[in-house]
Amino acid sequence: MATITDKARSYFPLQSVDDVVTLFRSELQESGDEVRDTQEPNLTLLSVVVGMVENILTANKPAQHGKEDHRIGITPIFPVIELPNVETLCQKFETQIKGSVDLSNYKPDFATRDLIKKVSDIVWSSLTRSFYKDRAHLQSLFSYLTGMV
């Protein structure tokens, strides 16, 4: 499984939409500065990052009772995404998958249909009964790993 490269680490903390776009471009385009074990982007990293951003931007924030709000518009606030939080969730996912699939049965060059099916089965079978009903809302590994749908 892909680890977070030094180049990707250098983009953290992500403090703006531009920072996130830069990280995505770096992962999705060929890396000229750093030789990767594979030329594939780290989809775990990208899914966790976009899930964190989505969760923070869409989370219900409690209203502050008794305080008047004199703002004319809503000030956009972009969440700061710190590397340790992203690393923790990426590691959690990697540990869960590696603990359930014997990767020695597969060639390291590319994922086979069988391997993808096994990973998918692990994800779906690990959902609790109450979380399973929300599976249509699992749009990122962040929501899967944290239970925040």
Order of alpha helices (4+ residues) and beta strands (2+ residues): alpha-alpha-alpha-alpha-alpha-alpha-alpha
